[in-house]
Amino acid sequence: MTIQIAIVEDEKNYNNALKKIINYQDDMTVVAQFFNGNEALKNLPAHSPDVVMMDIQLQDISGTEIIHQLKQDMPATQFIMCTSFEDDEKVFSSLKAGAMGYLVKGESMDKIISSIRDVCNGGAPMSFTIARKVLSHFERKLPDIKGFDELTDREKEILQLLSQGLLYKEIADQKCISMDTVKKHVGNIYRKLHVSNKVEAINKFNHFKN
């Protein structure tokens, strides 16, 4: 299946460079190019691309605002920010709006192409500096999880191991405790986090909202 891609970028040379390298791939094609935000806002839905490469700082409207307005009507389209901005506000605003990837201009074209494939396969491609920024943000916010501050240090350790995919027996072996003790800790975690199963506990650990 050919991946259909739209480019929203007001820097003409960069827009055309993206188009050229994308169209060179056997499994991709550019179905639309936009050099300003309002044209993209008006015409993107008609193209229904699989992926949109979106700049943030357009001259007439921000790429984040475009995603915010279109995401609900284009649920099957994946948006990847491709921008020179790395400040926290723009990163998290775009991700909150519905972007599934964030690349900094200057990334190699190989990285951009692989990111398009990644996002179509359910990934969330990011430049290294952006990924570190996101991880740091979640680490700082971790104590804000409702109920998280009620967990003991051991319960927090076990919840982290659960989030890494370890089984009860593996956790018991690693912490040199019995499986019954692990189960008791997990029960306390569920109660304190107000969840009823492991998936909910891990989701709350990984994807809490402010």
N, CA, C and O of each residue as an XYZ file, in Angstrom:
840
protein
N       0.839     -1.194      0.000
C       0.000      0.000      0.000
C       0.880      1.252      0.000
O       1.837      1.342      0.769
N       0.562      2.192     -0.841
C       1.315      3.438     -0.923
C       0.847      4.408      0.157
O      -0.351      4.653      0.304
N       1.790      4.953      0.906
C       1.471      5.926      1.946
C       1.264      7.287      1.286
O       2.150      7.793      0.596
N       0.091      7.873      1.504
C      -0.231      9.168      0.917
C       0.091     10.273      1.914
O      -0.340     10.226      3.066
N       0.844     11.259      1.469
C       1.389     12.269      2.365
C       1.070     13.666      1.851
O       1.143     13.941      0.654
N       0.711     14.547      2.796
C       0.556     15.966      2.493
C       1.630     16.737      3.257
O       2.014     16.353      4.361
N       2.105     17.815      2.665
C       3.139     18.651      3.278
C       2.574     20.045      3.497
O       2.057     20.675      2.574
N       2.681     20.518      4.744
C       2.262     21.891      5.063
C       3.507     22.620      5.560
O       3.945     22.419      6.693
N       4.063     23.457      4.712
C       5.355     24.099      5.010
C       5.483     25.356      4.160
O       5.424     25.287      2.933
N       5.661     26.519      4.818
C       5.697     27.757      4.043
C       7.096     28.110      3.520
O       7.247     29.054      2.745
N       8.108     27.362      3.937
C       9.442     27.535      3.361
C       9.501     26.702      2.079
O       9.625     25.478      2.128
N       9.413     27.361      0.965
C       9.204     26.683     -0.311
C      10.291     25.662     -0.633
O       9.989     24.558     -1.087
N      11.543     26.018     -0.403
C      12.624     25.097     -0.732
C      12.548     23.815      0.095
O      12.759     22.716     -0.418
N      12.244     23.976      1.383
C      12.159     22.789      2.257
C      10.944     21.942      1.880
O      11.017     20.713      1.874
N       9.840     22.595      1.569
C       8.635     21.890      1.141
C       8.931     21.038     -0.097
O       8.570     19.863     -0.158
N       9.588     21.650     -1.070
C       9.889     20.924     -2.309
C      10.933     19.826     -2.098
O      10.891     18.785     -2.755
N      11.870     20.068     -1.175
C      12.866     19.036     -0.873
C      12.201     17.813     -0.248
O      12.523     16.674     -0.586
N      11.259     18.070      0.679
C      10.511     16.959      1.273
C       9.740     16.189      0.201
O       9.751     14.958      0.173
N       9.075     16.935     -0.676
C       8.291     16.280     -1.731
C       9.187     15.397     -2.604
O       8.819     14.271     -2.938
N      10.350     15.908     -2.966
C      11.234     15.173     -3.853
C      11.706     13.861     -3.222
O      11.677     12.813     -3.867
N      12.137     13.923     -1.965
C      12.665     12.714     -1.325
C      11.552     11.719     -1.009
O      11.770     10.509     -1.059
N      10.352     12.224     -0.683
C       9.221     11.328     -0.406
C       8.787     10.608     -1.680
O       8.573      9.395     -1.675
N       8.660     11.356     -2.762
C       8.223     10.749     -4.020
C       9.252      9.781     -4.595
O       8.928      8.963     -5.457
N      10.482      9.874     -4.120
C      11.534      8.961     -4.571
C      11.354      7.561     -3.972
O      11.900      6.587     -4.489
N      10.577      7.466     -2.871
C      10.355      6.180     -2.201
C       9.318      5.352     -2.960
O       8.360      5.896     -3.508
N       9.515      4.056     -2.988
C       8.581      3.174     -3.703
C       7.218      3.077     -3.019
O       6.210      2.806     -3.671
N       7.192      3.301     -1.702
C       5.956      3.079     -0.943
C       5.292      4.368     -0.478
O       4.433      4.333      0.404
N       5.676      5.516     -1.059
C       5.134      6.800     -0.636
C       4.847      7.698     -1.828
O       5.464      7.577     -2.886
N       3.892      8.607     -1.627
C       3.645      9.623     -2.637
C       3.063     10.865     -1.979
O       2.265     10.766     -1.048
N       3.464     12.031     -2.464
C       2.912     13.287     -1.966
C       1.640     13.603     -2.744
O       1.669     13.761     -3.965
N       0.527     13.695     -2.027
C      -0.753     13.949     -2.692
C      -1.144     15.424     -2.634
O      -2.038     15.860     -3.359
N      -0.470     16.201     -1.763
C      -0.796     17.630     -1.673
C       0.353     18.387     -1.028
O       1.016     17.886     -0.120
N       0.577     19.598     -1.510
C       1.534     20.526     -0.927
C       0.803     21.817     -0.583
O       0.016     22.328     -1.380
N       1.070     22.338      0.606
C       0.479     23.616      1.006
C       1.595     24.515      1.522
O       2.470     24.089      2.275
N       1.532     25.784      1.087
C       2.566     26.735      1.472
C       2.053     27.776      2.460
O       2.778     28.698      2.835
N       0.780     27.621      2.884
C       0.263     28.452      3.969
C      -0.803     27.664      4.732
O      -1.364     26.693      4.224
N      -1.063     28.100      5.948
C      -1.928     27.336      6.831
C      -3.394     27.335      6.448
O      -4.059     26.305      6.548
N      -3.908     28.479      6.009
C      -5.340     28.552      5.702
C      -5.727     27.660      4.527
O      -6.802     27.060      4.522
N      -4.846     27.576      3.529
C      -5.111     26.666      2.409
C      -5.123     25.223      2.893
O      -5.955     24.425      2.462
N      -4.210     24.895      3.777
C      -4.179     23.539      4.338
C      -5.440     23.262      5.141
O      -6.049     22.201      5.005
N      -5.828     24.213      5.975
C      -7.016     24.050      6.812
C      -8.256     23.797      5.956
O      -9.118     22.994      6.313
N      -8.332     24.487      4.833
C      -9.515     24.390      3.968
C      -9.503     23.124      3.118
O     -10.563     22.560      2.847
N      -8.329     22.666      2.692
C      -8.271     21.608      1.675
C      -7.746     20.251      2.130
O      -7.922     19.258      1.424
N      -7.113     20.189      3.281
C      -6.565     18.910      3.738
C      -7.608     17.792      3.830
O      -7.345     16.682      3.369
N      -8.780     18.054      4.411
C      -9.753     16.955      4.559
C     -10.123     16.287      3.244
O     -10.377     15.083      3.217
N     -10.160     17.042      2.154
C     -10.549     16.481      0.859
C      -9.510     15.483      0.357
O      -9.848     14.573     -0.401
N      -8.263     15.638      0.763
C      -7.203     14.733      0.306
C      -7.107     13.479      1.167
O      -6.626     12.447      0.700
N      -7.563     13.554      2.427
C      -7.511     12.422      3.367
C      -6.159     11.707      3.338
O      -6.116     10.495      3.123
N      -5.056     12.427      3.548
C      -3.735     11.774      3.511
C      -3.550     10.850      4.710
O      -4.196     11.008      5.746
N      -2.666      9.898      4.545
C      -2.318      9.030      5.668
C      -1.468      9.783      6.688
O      -1.608      9.598      7.897
N      -0.581     10.642      6.169
C       0.342     11.389      7.020
C       0.420     12.833      6.539
O       0.430     13.103      5.338
N       0.476     13.756      7.498
C       0.731     15.163      7.178
C       2.027     15.589      7.846
O       2.171     15.467      9.063
N       2.967     16.086      7.059
C       4.186     16.690      7.595
C       3.860     18.162      7.823
O       3.631     18.907      6.870
N       3.840     18.584      9.097
C       3.285     19.879      9.464
C       4.333     20.788     10.113
O       4.965     20.421     11.103
N       4.501     21.975      9.538
C       5.321     22.981     10.201
C       4.476     23.634     11.298
O       3.248     23.648     11.215
N       5.137     24.172     12.320
C       4.398     24.846     13.391
C       4.205     26.324     13.088
O       3.083     26.829     13.117
N       5.302     27.015     12.798
C       5.262     28.470     12.694
C       4.985     28.887     11.253
O       5.885     29.330     10.539
N       3.734     28.742     10.838
C       3.317     29.227      9.528
C       2.995     30.717      9.639
O       2.747     31.216     10.737
N       2.998     31.418      8.528
C       2.835     32.873      8.577
C       1.420     33.296      8.953
O       1.232     34.358      9.546
N       0.421     32.478      8.615
C      -0.959     32.919      8.826
C      -1.655     32.217      9.991
O      -2.531     32.807     10.623
N      -1.288     30.982     10.285
C      -1.923     30.228     11.360
C      -0.948     29.140     11.807
O      -0.194     28.622     10.984
N      -0.947     28.788     13.076
C       0.023     27.797     13.550
C      -0.386     26.391     13.123
O      -1.571     26.080     12.992
N       0.618     25.557     12.910
C       0.342     24.164     12.572
C      -0.414     23.455     13.681
O      -1.233     22.576     13.416
N      -0.140     23.837     14.927
C      -0.847     23.241     16.069
C      -2.330     23.537     15.992
O      -3.153     22.661     16.259
N      -2.679     24.759     15.630
C      -4.089     25.138     15.519
C      -4.776     24.373     14.382
O      -5.943     23.999     14.497
N      -4.060     24.149     13.306
C      -4.624     23.373     12.195
C      -4.971     21.960     12.661
O      -6.055     21.451     12.375
N      -4.041     21.333     13.380
C      -4.305     19.981     13.894
C      -5.483     19.995     14.847
O      -6.353     19.125     14.788
N      -5.509     20.987     15.727
C      -6.605     21.090     16.702
C      -7.957     21.149     16.004
O      -8.920     20.532     16.459
N      -8.031     21.889     14.900
C      -9.302     22.045     14.196
C      -9.660     20.838     13.322
O     -10.840     20.557     13.110
N      -8.655     20.130     12.817
C      -8.925     19.074     11.835
C      -8.902     17.658     12.403
O      -9.489     16.751     11.811
N      -8.243     17.452     13.532
C      -7.996     16.092     14.010
C      -9.276     15.294     14.181
O      -9.321     14.114     13.833
N     -10.310     15.917     14.711
C     -11.557     15.189     14.946
C     -12.187     14.713     13.643
O     -12.774     13.632     13.589
N     -12.062     15.517     12.602
C     -12.645     15.156     11.304
C     -11.704     14.302     10.460
O     -12.109     13.782      9.420
N     -10.458     14.151     10.893
C      -9.487     13.339     10.154
C      -8.823     12.335     11.100
O      -7.604     12.358     11.269
N      -9.613     11.459     11.715
C      -9.059     10.554     12.741
C      -8.033      9.562     12.203
O      -7.182      9.087     12.956
N      -8.100      9.244     10.909
C      -7.172      8.252     10.341
C      -5.860      8.878      9.883
O      -4.926      8.164      9.517
N      -5.783     10.203      9.901
C      -4.574     10.895      9.448
C      -3.617     11.103     10.617
O      -4.025     11.533     11.695
N      -2.338     10.795     10.395
C      -1.311     10.998     11.413
C      -0.537     12.276     11.093
O      -0.090     12.477      9.963
N      -0.388     13.126     12.093
C       0.321     14.396     11.911
C       1.711     14.313     12.543
O       1.850     13.938     13.708
N       2.725     14.663     11.772
C       4.092     14.749     12.282
C       4.546     16.202     12.184
O       4.567     16.782     11.098
N       4.908     16.784     13.323
C       5.449     18.137     13.290
C       6.879     18.069     12.747
O       7.652     17.187     13.119
N       7.212     18.993     11.879
C       8.574     19.071     11.337
C       8.957     20.543     11.364
O       8.588     21.304     10.470
N       9.698     20.941     12.395
C       9.858     22.357     12.692
C      11.217     22.636     13.305
O      11.924     21.716     13.716
N      11.574     23.889     13.363
C      12.840     24.285     13.977
C      12.669     24.632     15.454
O      13.646     24.929     16.141
N      11.420     24.595     15.948
C      11.155     24.994     17.328
C      11.226     23.802     18.275
O      10.681     22.734     17.995
N      11.913     24.003     19.409
C      12.075     22.931     20.386
C      11.611     23.337     21.786
O      11.840     22.598     22.743
N      10.963     24.501     21.924
C      10.576     24.938     23.264
C       9.391     24.113     23.775
O       8.578     23.615     22.995
N       9.314     23.983     25.092
C       8.331     23.110     25.724
C       6.906     23.421     25.286
O       6.134     22.508     24.992
N       6.555     24.692     25.241
C       5.169     25.072     24.943
C       4.732     24.551     23.582
O       3.647     23.986     23.452
N       5.565     24.736     22.577
C       5.196     24.296     21.229
C       5.183     22.767     21.128
O       4.313     22.191     20.474
N       6.144     22.121     21.776
C       6.185     20.657     21.741
C       4.913     20.072     22.336
O       4.227     19.279     21.690
N       4.595     20.464     23.576
C       3.477     19.838     24.269
C       2.123     20.304     23.747
O       1.150     19.551     23.797
N       2.048     21.534     23.247
C       0.792     21.998     22.639
C       0.463     21.182     21.398
O      -0.693     20.819     21.181
N       1.472     20.893     20.583
C       1.226     20.137     19.357
C       0.869     18.685     19.670
O      -0.010     18.110     19.030
N       1.552     18.089     20.660
C       1.232     16.708     21.038
C      -0.167     16.631     21.645
O      -0.913     15.687     21.384
N      -0.512     17.618     22.445
C      -1.848     17.650     23.047
C      -2.921     17.818     21.978
O      -4.015     17.268     22.104
N      -2.614     18.576     20.923
C      -3.579     18.795     19.841
C      -3.823     17.528     19.031
O      -4.861     17.393     18.383
N      -2.861     16.589     19.065
C      -3.055     15.337     18.345
C      -1.916     14.908     17.445
O      -2.025     13.901     16.746
N      -0.811     15.666     17.452
C       0.350     15.239     16.664
C       0.902     13.943     17.230
O       0.943     13.761     18.447
N       1.331     13.035     16.346
C       1.873     11.745     16.780
C       3.381     11.656     16.592
O       3.979     10.614     16.864
N       4.000     12.734     16.132
C       5.435     12.746     15.964
C       5.939     14.175     16.005
O       5.182     15.112     15.753
N       7.211     14.345     16.320
C       7.784     15.696     16.400
C       9.249     15.608     15.986
O      10.083     15.072     16.715
N       9.547     16.144     14.804
C      10.907     16.119     14.266
C      11.442     17.541     14.166
O      10.719     18.469     13.804
N      12.705     17.692     14.487
C      13.365     18.983     14.371
C      14.006     19.090     12.992
O      14.683     18.168     12.538
N      13.785     20.226     12.330
C      14.426     20.432     11.033
C      15.935     20.313     11.198
O      16.511     20.821     12.161
N      16.546     19.655     10.272
C      17.962     19.345     10.405
C      18.161     17.848     10.527
O      19.263     17.337     10.328
N      17.068     17.138     10.862
C      17.140     15.676     10.840
C      17.446     15.226      9.413
O      17.081     15.897      8.448
N      18.108     14.101      9.296
C      18.410     13.572      7.970
C      17.121     13.155      7.266
O      16.116     12.853      7.909
N      17.168     13.144      5.955
C      16.005     12.707      5.202
C      15.692     11.230      5.487
O      14.532     10.821      5.440
N      16.722     10.440      5.779
C      16.493      9.037      6.149
C      15.639      8.947      7.405
O      14.736      8.114      7.492
N      15.930      9.814      8.385
C      15.156      9.851      9.629
C      13.714     10.255      9.341
O      12.785      9.673      9.901
N      13.524     11.225      8.493
C      12.174     11.685      8.159
C      11.386     10.574      7.469
O      10.225     10.335      7.802
N      12.009      9.905      6.523
C      11.328      8.818      5.806
C      10.985      7.672      6.757
O       9.878      7.136      6.715
N      11.933      7.298      7.608
C      11.657      6.208      8.555
C      10.576      6.606      9.548
O       9.814      5.755     10.006
N      10.499      7.898      9.888
C       9.475      8.376     10.816
C       8.085      8.282     10.199
O       7.112      7.990     10.895
N       7.992      8.527      8.913
C       6.696      8.397      8.232
C       6.232      6.939      8.288
O       5.065      6.662      8.568
N       7.137      6.028      8.023
C       6.777      4.601      8.100
C       6.423      4.221      9.545
O       5.470      3.481      9.787
N       7.207      4.739     10.498
C       6.957      4.421     11.908
C       5.563      4.850     12.342
O       4.847      4.086     12.989
N       5.179      6.068     11.987
C       3.891      6.582     12.455
C       2.737      5.802     11.825
O       1.676      5.661     12.433
N       2.941      5.300     10.618
C       1.904      4.475      9.973
C       1.799      3.095     10.618
O       0.781      2.414     10.491
N       2.858      2.696     11.307
C       2.864      1.402     11.994
C       2.548      1.533     13.483
O       2.791      0.612     14.263
N       2.006      2.682     13.862
C       1.595      2.868     15.241
C       2.629      3.503     16.141
O       2.420      3.598     17.350
N       3.760      3.949     15.568
C       4.805      4.559     16.377
C       4.555      6.034     16.613
O       3.609      6.621     16.088
N       5.441      6.623     17.430
C       5.378      8.052     17.722
C       6.790      8.622     17.568
O       7.469      8.883     18.561
N       7.224      8.813     16.333
C       8.620      9.207     16.086
C       8.935     10.614     16.575
O       8.154     11.545     16.377
N      10.084     10.752     17.211
C      10.522     12.055     17.702
C      12.025     12.178     17.525
O      12.754     11.186     17.560
N      12.471     13.397     17.336
C      13.898     13.659     17.381
C      14.396     13.347     18.782
O      13.642     13.427     19.752
N      15.675     12.989     18.882
C      16.232     12.581     20.169
C      16.035     13.655     21.237
O      15.648     13.349     22.364
N      16.302     14.912     20.883
C      16.183     15.990     21.876
C      14.752     16.159     22.349
O      14.519     16.489     23.512
N      13.783     15.935     21.458
C      12.372     16.066     21.835
C      11.950     14.906     22.726
O      11.232     15.099     23.706
N      12.397     13.696     22.384
C      12.063     12.528     23.204
C      12.584     12.707     24.625
O      11.891     12.379     25.588
N      13.806     13.226     24.760
C      14.367     13.473     26.088
C      13.553     14.515     26.840
O      13.343     14.398     28.047
N      13.103     15.524     26.127
C      12.290     16.579     26.739
C      10.966     16.009     27.267
O      10.527     16.345     28.367
N      10.344     15.145     26.467
C       9.072     14.542     26.869
C       9.263     13.639     28.090
O       8.473     13.684     29.033
N      10.308     12.828     28.063
C      10.582     11.942     29.199
C      10.852     12.740     30.464
O      10.371     12.390     31.542
N      11.617     13.805     30.332
C      11.918     14.641     31.496
C      10.653     15.271     32.056
O      10.488     15.391     33.270
N       9.767     15.668     31.162
C       8.491     16.264     31.584
C       7.692     15.266     32.413
O       7.148     15.617     33.460
N       7.623     14.019     31.945
C       6.851     13.017     32.672
C       7.512     12.650     33.990
O       6.827     12.370     34.974
N       8.825     12.649     34.015
C       9.519     12.366     35.273
C       9.227     13.451     36.304
O       9.022     13.157     37.481
N       9.208     14.700     35.861
C       8.921     15.799     36.783
C       7.484     15.744     37.276
O       7.199     16.101     38.419
N       6.584     15.296     36.414
C       5.165     15.298     36.755
C       4.724     14.041     37.483
O       3.593     13.982     37.966
N       5.587     13.032     37.575
C       5.193     11.746     38.126
C       4.498     11.847     39.478
O       3.484     11.177     39.672
N       4.989     12.652     40.427
C       4.316     12.725     41.725
C       2.915     13.315     41.654
O       2.155     13.213     42.618
N       2.552     13.942     40.510
C       1.235     14.548     40.407
C       0.138     13.550     40.073
O      -1.040     13.905     40.090
N       0.502     12.303     39.767
C      -0.520     11.308     39.493
C      -1.397     11.150     40.717
O      -0.894     10.991     41.830
N      -2.703     11.191     40.521
C      -3.617     11.031     41.647
C      -3.384      9.688     42.319
O      -3.496      8.635     41.690
N      -3.060      9.738     43.599
C      -2.826      8.511     44.349
C      -1.390      8.051     44.323
O      -0.993      7.218     45.138
N      -0.593      8.582     43.391
C       0.784      8.110     43.277
C       1.596      8.424     44.528
O       2.433      7.629     44.953
N       1.334      9.611     45.120
C       2.099      9.986     46.303
C       1.741      9.139     47.520
O       2.431      9.191     48.538
N       0.662      8.358     47.418
C       0.286      7.476     48.520
C       1.018      6.138     48.463
O       1.023      5.387     49.438
N       1.634      5.843     47.326
C       2.328      4.570     47.188
C       3.629      4.582     47.993
O       4.302      5.608     48.097
N       3.965      3.433     48.552
C       5.260      3.298     49.216
C       6.350      3.190     48.154
O       6.058      2.975     46.977
N       7.595      3.337     48.569
C       8.707      3.218     47.617
C       8.700      1.845     46.953
O       8.949      1.737     45.752
N       8.416      0.796     47.723
C       8.385     -0.556     47.155
C       7.254     -0.696     46.133
O       7.434     -1.320     45.087
N       6.087     -0.114     46.438
C       4.954     -0.176     45.502
C       5.276      0.574     44.215
O       4.887      0.140     43.130
N       5.979      1.691     44.328
C       6.384      2.439     43.132
C       7.358      1.612     42.290
O       7.279      1.607     41.061
N       8.273      0.915     42.962
C       9.217      0.058     42.239
C       8.482     -1.040     41.489
O       8.788     -1.326     40.331
N       7.511     -1.654     42.153
C       6.765     -2.758     41.533
C       5.909     -2.250     40.375
O       5.803     -2.912     39.343
N       5.307     -1.090     40.542
C       4.511     -0.509     39.456
C       5.402     -0.222     38.249
O       4.994     -0.452     37.110
N       6.594      0.269     38.486
C       7.523      0.534     37.380
C       7.905     -0.765     36.669
O       7.984     -0.802     35.441
N       8.142     -1.826     37.440
C       8.486     -3.114     36.838
C       7.306     -3.681     36.045
O       7.492     -4.272     34.982
N       6.088     -3.495     36.573
C       4.891     -3.927     35.828
C       4.815     -3.187     34.487
O       4.476     -3.775     33.460
N       5.132     -1.904     34.516
C       5.057     -1.102     33.289
C       6.095     -1.534     32.266
O       5.950     -1.271     31.072
N       7.162     -2.212     32.751
C       8.198     -2.717     31.844
C       7.858     -4.102     31.300
O       8.622     -4.676     30.524
N       6.700     -4.638     31.714
C       6.247     -5.914     31.179
C       6.656     -7.133     31.982
O       6.462     -8.259     31.525
N       7.224     -6.937     33.180
C       7.635     -8.084     33.986
C       6.439     -8.802     34.598
O       5.451     -8.168     34.968
N       6.529    -10.113     34.701
C       5.501    -10.931     35.331
C       5.701    -10.929     36.844
O       6.766    -10.568     37.346
N       4.653    -11.341     37.559
C       4.737    -11.363     39.020
C       5.945    -12.173     39.502
O       6.658    -11.757     40.415
N       6.167    -13.342     38.871
C       7.276    -14.197     39.294
C       8.618    -13.510     39.050
O       9.529    -13.606     39.873
N       8.737    -12.819     37.918
C       9.982    -12.124     37.600
C      10.235    -10.983     38.585
O      11.372    -10.728     38.984
N       9.148    -10.300     38.970
C       9.277     -9.221     39.960
C       9.694     -9.805     41.303
O      10.569     -9.268     41.982
N       9.052    -10.923     41.680
C       9.379    -11.574     42.952
C      10.849    -11.980     42.984
O      11.538    -11.769     43.982
N      11.321    -12.563     41.888
C      12.730    -12.991     41.825
C      13.670    -11.791     41.894
O      14.695    -11.834     42.575
N      13.313    -10.717     41.181
C      14.199     -9.560     41.134
C      14.277     -8.849     42.486
O      15.330     -8.341     42.870
N      13.153     -8.820     43.201
C      13.100     -8.117     44.489
C      13.322     -9.052     45.681
O      13.301     -8.623     46.834
N      13.534    -10.339     45.381
C      13.784    -11.340     46.435
C      12.638    -11.378     47.447
O      12.858    -11.391     48.658
N      11.422    -11.396     46.927
C      10.233    -11.514     47.762
C       9.341    -12.601     47.168
O       9.580    -13.058     46.050
N       8.317    -13.014     47.908
C       7.428    -14.069     47.416
C       6.414    -13.499     46.437
O       6.174    -12.292     46.405
N       5.816    -14.389     45.631
C       4.772    -13.945     44.710
C       3.568    -13.415     45.469
O       2.922    -12.468     45.021
N       3.254    -14.020     46.624
C       2.137    -13.531     47.427
C       2.369    -12.091     47.867
O       1.437    -11.289     47.914
N       3.625    -11.769     48.190
C       3.942    -10.400     48.589
C       3.784     -9.441     47.411
O       3.295     -8.322     47.565
N       4.207     -9.899     46.237
C       4.020     -9.077     45.032
C       2.541     -8.811     44.806
O       2.140     -7.680     44.533
N       1.730     -9.861     44.920
C       0.280     -9.710     44.703
C      -0.333     -8.754     45.722
O      -1.230     -7.976     45.400
N       0.164     -8.823     46.955
C      -0.344     -7.920     47.991
C      -0.007     -6.469     47.642
O      -0.846     -5.578     47.769
N       1.231     -6.249     47.201
C       1.633     -4.901     46.787
C       0.788     -4.408     45.614
O       0.353     -3.257     45.593
N       0.557     -5.296     44.632
C      -0.233     -4.918     43.454
C      -1.650     -4.548     43.871
O      -2.218     -3.585     43.357
N      -2.220     -5.304     44.794
C      -3.549     -4.981     45.299
C      -3.590     -3.602     45.936
O      -4.545     -2.849     45.741
N      -2.555     -3.273     46.694
C      -2.474     -1.941     47.305
C      -2.338     -0.854     46.249
O      -2.912      0.227     46.380
N      -1.565     -1.149     45.189
C      -1.401     -0.189     44.091
C      -2.745      0.099     43.433
O      -3.093      1.258     43.207
N      -3.499     -0.951     43.127
C      -4.814     -0.781     42.498
C      -5.716      0.087     43.372
O      -6.392      0.991     42.882
N      -5.714     -0.200     44.666
C      -6.606      0.526     45.586
C      -6.223      1.998     45.662
O      -7.090      2.871     45.616
N      -4.935      2.272     45.778
C      -4.489      3.658     45.932
C      -4.622      4.471     44.648
O      -4.857      5.679     44.696
N      -4.472      3.808     43.500
C      -4.594      4.512     42.216
C      -6.028      4.506     41.681
O      -6.319      5.086     40.635
N      -6.925      3.830     42.433
C      -8.335      3.753     42.030
C      -8.494      3.111     40.651
O      -9.205      3.627     39.788
N      -7.819      1.979     40.464
C      -7.929      1.214     39.220
C      -8.299     -0.219     39.577
O      -8.233     -0.615     40.740
N      -8.693     -0.997     38.561
C      -9.158     -2.359     38.827
C      -8.313     -3.436     38.161
O      -8.549     -4.624     38.380
N      -7.328     -3.039     37.349
C      -6.493     -4.047     36.703
C      -5.126     -3.470     36.341
O      -4.880     -2.271     36.472
N      -4.247     -4.363     35.883
C      -2.865     -3.979     35.579
C      -2.792     -2.969     34.448
O      -2.003     -2.026     34.505
N      -3.613     -3.160     33.419
C      -3.573     -2.253     32.270
C      -3.903     -0.829     32.702
O      -3.230      0.120     32.298
N      -4.946     -0.681     33.528
C      -5.322      0.646     33.997
C      -4.225      1.261     34.849
O      -3.954      2.458     34.754
N      -3.587      0.433     35.689
C      -2.513      0.931     36.544
C      -1.339      1.421     35.708
O      -0.781      2.486     35.974
N      -0.963      0.636     34.690
C       0.158      1.017     33.837
C      -0.181      2.257     33.014
O       0.656      3.143     32.842
N      -1.421      2.314     32.504
C      -1.842      3.489     31.743
C      -1.784      4.744     32.603
O      -1.361      5.806     32.146
N      -2.212      4.607     33.849
C      -2.177      5.765     34.746
C      -0.742      6.165     35.046
O      -0.422      7.344     35.198
N       0.113      5.156     35.128
C       1.541      5.413     35.372
C       2.175      6.118     34.185
O       2.967      7.045     34.356
N       1.826      5.676     32.971
C       2.496      6.161     31.755
C       1.821      7.347     31.088
O       2.495      8.176     30.477
N       0.512      7.442     31.194
C      -0.221      8.400     30.361
C      -1.166      9.287     31.166
O      -2.246      9.644     30.696
N      -0.755      9.636     32.372
C      -1.627     10.469     33.189
C      -1.819     11.835     32.520
O      -0.989     12.288     31.732
N      -2.951     12.476     32.867
C      -3.228     13.829     32.362
C      -3.086     14.824     33.511
O      -3.331     14.508     34.675
N      -2.689     16.016     33.144
C      -2.580     17.061     34.180
C      -3.967     17.379     34.705
O      -4.115     18.229     35.583
